[in-house]
């Protein structure tokens, strides 16, 4: 070059980030989990390869949680991945919210199966028929089982690694007690373990709370949860607002992109400022509720 100076050429390493979190959260997040060698995208949408870094995080959580539930005399087990259509129909109340997401096996080779087989979206329908077989009297209680497995939920758009995917690893515990009090106590114990995983291991702040009647799991007396918030998106898992009439909130916050609406009243209620009203109904607010979209 003129003057004998060479122009500096930056080498593309593929290690940097092309997007800023504040400007394009989705693309930034995708780059972080890929360049951080946590996942690799797969040729089936919504399915991801979990690389060693991601699996090591999962294993750390497993080691902690498994040790804690064994102190509570909960035992590990494993139930099949497949569910017969007759069982799903019999237990349809328990999978009401999952029905659109159920994936079905309809062929064996080139032949159609006489009876389609579902792939579990959750395991209540798989496990509970056998609970009734194993529990014959009060001496068989409590029955406390846990399984580490994968589940499949198919009907949604815009999958996101670790947040909403079609196949994912999870832990699910299923227990039966002689009294409601025993069950209630264990619910809160497990909820606290979930809080510890999020806040102490993953550094994700959460809110522990109870779902509204309209948002509770189908067939359940009540549902508790830990609710997190994803910044910068405007459609995070949870955001804070005030409600009084839950139906108004559901109508006003209809979910987008296949995400389910989520309402959760925290156990620890901050004081309501005088004159606070529900954003949906305009009526005087009675409590704080966190709402958003669960993925």
Steps between C-alpha positions, in 0.01 A plus 500: 500500500602865460740617770601143571221450757287189495128523570399311816255221426283369783475126500150354540519257790130430546543548876354851529137610509344675203189621684455713809270380777320835517438516124409144402454276801398190302802497270732594787367212709541255212861608448578469872377141531664393172832684536509402866496138376186419697284386210517425130200544277354181356322436169164453676353828619473527876749219568854584611826322563605558861877535502721415801477847659119482505498142624745585779258768628215249483708243687586750777129570550425128492760419765366769735131429450532122503686507832240731655196297395661178622520663844121528467482125421402557139618219272596513134318297236443504126177462303470442123514784248192376313135536601205314351217708357252320726688612812517857372126501441432355845717766666408784264427741786865482607641582156242755393761773470748275318265339246598725205870430570484120507718334233374171358672194354275383217726275290728199540721495194258554212201356679245705690460407863155367581495712816712819508741535793566834670837625621468629855462876543493433877467179699183520710310282254785248488560471873170537682329181378786312670473707817147363539640148452776542757302689766255259665482651847648755738805280557602562138519875565677723448609402148769742388652460154717716275626454148761672287395473138422680177161616377371621164259790436450581136229754410657844523701742291827684563685250720782639714787297650457429874178704510257327266611194305319202357705243687657579835646337809320546828433369847150408614397381843170324572395423856194369682418560868240398754418862584479832316717661768791269416464578131482876564816489711697315234382740228665787690816298567545423130414857404784619722740256330399643163566851633846395615584353158402819319648751740797317653618297201379695195500854648146557371271695737153350529166552672338213689125510475165337437329488162151637454205263466493569126869414461536199726586158360195315368354269763702653784377663821759776460831568326806672644798611294821696487475778245796661326534801270697531177619862458506692173230299324172659601353150511698338776388206704362729768443873553344685793155659486184535707180307442159460646298317235710220354279445194551864402875453524490185287293678235728803503826301492426233244820308429700531181715249314352200675604613848259431782375784719615470859369652824667450836425662837821515709488361852678812631262783411649854485278773644253646249518880470172669584279553195665227289269360234500190282634587156252267330174577680563842651366376834688537831791255510501230768845345457815494292512244223783432260397427146672423177536211259633162596710317244 
